[in-house]
Amino acid sequence: MKLLIVTAVSEYQEAILKLFKKANIEAFSTSEIDGFKQNHGLIAMQSWFPTANSGNESVLFFTFTDEATIDTFFELGYEFNQNLETNNPIRAVVVPIERSL
């Protein structure tokens, strides 16, 4: 068993749910989060309020599942990211579970 963690901008929430369905991920949890990216240099200085950090509305998904299901999700997620017109790919990581109750 492994833990799959997926983050993306909120606009992709429905797309991720479809990817989960295609990968046969039926049980998962979600949470709304604010995503931040540090701005450096000229871009940060051109802001009206350069000291103010603004977050992007994002969503976090996590699920405990097996390796075959994760492999399927990664194939689908890679294909999804290849077809994006923006620079906001979905991100996914896998964490091995050593013990659980």
C-alpha positions in Angstrom: 0.0 0.0 0.0 1.2 3.5 -0.8 0.0 7.0 -0.3 -0.7 9.0 -3.5 -0.8 12.8 -3.1 -2.0 15.0 -5.9 -2.1 18.8 -6.1 -3.4 21.2 -8.8 -5.0 24.5 -9.3 -8.7 24.4 -8.4 -9.7 24.7 -12.1 -8.5 21.1 -12.6 -10.5 19.5 -9.8 -13.1 17.9 -12.2 -10.4 16.7 -14.5 -8.5 15.0 -11.6 -11.8 13.4 -10.5 -12.1 11.9 -14.0 -8.5 10.7 -13.9 -9.2 9.0 -10.5 -12.2 7.3 -12.0 -10.3 6.1 -15.0 -7.5 4.8 -12.7 -10.1 3.0 -10.5 -9.4 5.2 -7.5 -12.7 5.2 -5.7 -11.8 6.2 -2.1 -9.9 9.4 -1.6 -9.9 12.7 0.4 -9.6 16.3 -0.7 -8.8 19.6 0.8 -8.8 23.2 -0.5 -5.3 24.8 -0.2 -3.6 28.0 -1.2 -0.6 27.4 -3.5 2.3 29.9 -3.3 5.2 30.5 -5.6 8.1 32.8 -4.5 8.5 35.7 -6.9 12.0 37.0 -7.3 13.6 39.8 -9.2 12.0 42.2 -11.6 8.6 40.4 -11.6 8.1 40.9 -7.9 9.2 44.6 -8.1 6.6 45.4 -10.7 3.7 44.4 -8.4 1.6 47.2 -6.9 2.2 45.5 -3.5 5.5 43.6 -3.8 5.5 42.5 -0.1 2.0 41.0 -0.3 1.9 37.3 -1.1 -1.1 36.1 -3.0 -1.9 32.4 -3.1 -3.5 30.5 -5.9 -6.7 28.5 -5.1 -5.5 24.9 -5.3 -6.8 21.5 -4.3 -5.0 18.5 -2.7 -6.1 14.9 -3.1 -4.8 11.9 -1.2 -5.5 8.3 -1.3 -4.1 5.0 0.0 -3.9 2.5 -2.9 -1.8 -0.1 -4.6 1.1 0.3 -7.0 -0.7 -0.8 -10.1 -3.5 1.8 -9.6 -0.8 4.5 -9.0 1.0 3.5 -12.2 -2.3 3.9 -14.1 -2.9 7.3 -12.6 0.6 8.5 -13.4 0.2 7.4 -17.1 -3.1 9.4 -17.2 -1.6 12.3 -15.3 1.4 12.5 -17.6 -0.9 12.5 -20.7 -3.0 15.2 -19.1 0.0 17.4 -18.4 1.3 17.0 -22.0 -1.9 18.5 -23.3 -2.1 21.6 -21.1 -2.0 25.0 -22.6 -0.9 26.6 -19.3 2.1 26.2 -17.1 0.1 24.7 -14.2 0.6 21.0 -14.4 -0.9 18.6 -11.9 1.7 17.4 -9.4 1.7 13.9 -7.9 4.0 12.1 -5.5 3.9 8.6 -3.9 4.9 7.9 -0.3 5.5 4.3 0.7 3.6 3.2 3.8 5.7 1.1 6.2 3.0 0.6 8.8 -0.6 1.3 9.1 -3.6 0.5 11.3 
